[in-house]
Each structure stands twice: as structure tokens, then as C-alpha cells.
């Protein structure tokens, strides 16, 4: 996971108290959320959701906070919108922190391997949600592509951009190529897509006056911010810069 902030009630106290000796939960125990308990950050009843304890702390007398990792069944029932909002806010949607009186002991319903498999699946599905609306557009472009195969991802972008961009359009070079003839800040006219390349991704044909070049689209900014081209080019450039 990219984020490690525990989702739950934010309890900040300067002095940490010792967990009461009578407290009978331990790390690894399964707990279930009691009926009527709400999702602390976004609302919604999470009664019956279950997980395994990962941390037990007390920050004030008589109040114990239990942090637990959701089990695979609870992760599967988690609304996509909740995961999206957690990603946008930098919260860890795989865990929850609640007061001890909001949970009770339970029998495990799955294995840790089941949990890990669901987290891997959901993490891939929501890998771009931290970018908000732009991330959801990027996900749509790549939804049927194995992102670990960059050439497939480049091909998906090439087809998407070929269909969506209107040529020709004006652009500005955002990054110069080392030893290349075109420099950052220079204005060019993009006339079409040339193809894809394993190091530079989608390549486009550009011209400056009578001279013509092939240039990486990731190093261009469409100059008309009111044009649909602007968003398309920016979405691709953001994906290219942040891809794994």
C-alpha cells in the first residue's frame, strides 16, 4: 500500500496510558464491529464487519483503541466510493481503528492469504484513485490492460488518444530531449501520432515552421486550456510520470 494512515477516530492526547490489565484482546484475535457502529470517516453502518487485531493502545484513562485489518469478506463488501475517498485523502482503507466497546470477539471467517489476495485485487483496481477524477479517467483507459506490460499500456493510450485528439493542435515543449533540436518552452504544432516506443511512450509528429520532428507526447503541453485536447494530453503526461 502507498498509505499507512490508520482510518478511524482521530484521538490525539499528549500522554499515553497503559492498556488495562483486564483487557482481554490480543494481536491476531478476530473481532466483529457491533451493530449500529458507523464508518468513522464517511458514515454508513459497518455493524457485522470483521477483522484481525493489529494494534491495541490507550491514550486516555478507560479508553482503549483497537486497530484491526479488515478480513476478506468485509473488504469485498466495502463500497468502491469509500475506497476512492480513502485513496484521495491518504487513508488506509484496509484497516480500522475503533474503541474497544465498539467491537467484540469473533471467530475468523477466512485466512490471511484470503485477505492478502483481496487487498492485491482492490489495490490494482483503485491504484489511480489518489488522483481523484483524473485518476478515474486514467483507470478507464487502462481497465483492460496489464499495467506491468508497458508496451500494452502505451498501445492502449495510443489508441485512446488517436480517437480523442483533434489534429492539428498547438503545444509547448515542457521537457527538452537531451541533445535534441527542440528546447523547453518552444511552441510546436502536433500533426498526428507516429507510434509508441519503449522508453518514450507515445510519439507524435510535430512541426516548427517547415521542419518536422518526432517527439514524445509526455513532454508536451497542449496550449489551449479550453480544448478537449488539453485534458487528454495532461492525463497521459500525468500517467506517464507516475506509472510504476
Steps between C-alpha positions, in 0.01 A plus 500: 500500500605852435344638818536402858262733686256300710141582411281564802438740785782752531597501867790723591614523862844597626527221757475133412336278763566133564238260361295364795608155621137385480490561126478155342569558130840424352671552165361259240160454665195530275247768591165601357355853500189531716164586343436868443865612488562748217793532263701770685614702198211467256197368688302186420427205730792255524341274760594138429822586319793299626881505520817397686657713773832661405544758778358580845563839662360724771538878485274594791379323815225249431521532119668230293535528122510176302647512150424204277542397138175425320448138399444407136120484531480852644739636237280354225191673638677837537344753257730607218417861585644452851825362362519787251456760772759332720750501214434868433545587869802278558317263737564128530172329404633155596493580874270656757548648846207489745448518874501161671133532595409524129628150421475152645684174461417286195608183324709551183313452173802477269880480491767768471573372148137580410544853638825556311345383171201737530723794598719436195195488273340815641830688508545440128143608427539822699867573431426840340221616732740720697493736200125552535298550181812496286600166650161352412542612139845338491356179643239489224771516234689210658215293644563204265879529497769341715684815609812296569525458121597854401477438127138387539431808711665725240293335226180558700587869541593531134163366387312712754683819401472427129124485542467795737749762383420752229792570266677727443535680831751736656723388785793613708803287582509437875822296503790517255651184356866458588703603194172561312424796271187610691524683832266547795258788443509471123165492320417228249203376300402137561378340177440137598612190691810325370494189719637373832852438629612309808689789662296804398149360467264659249684691228339777295588687184567869555609786281672830564474717194601271213695259717342177617593281794384198700463589868377328821145609585582478871727804460233720342225721640203595284485880510123548473373424850139518379553230239415132568853430380640669810347250743587201285865598469523588869340170610754308294795707628393453863464124448839480328672690784336292776496152345681229694 
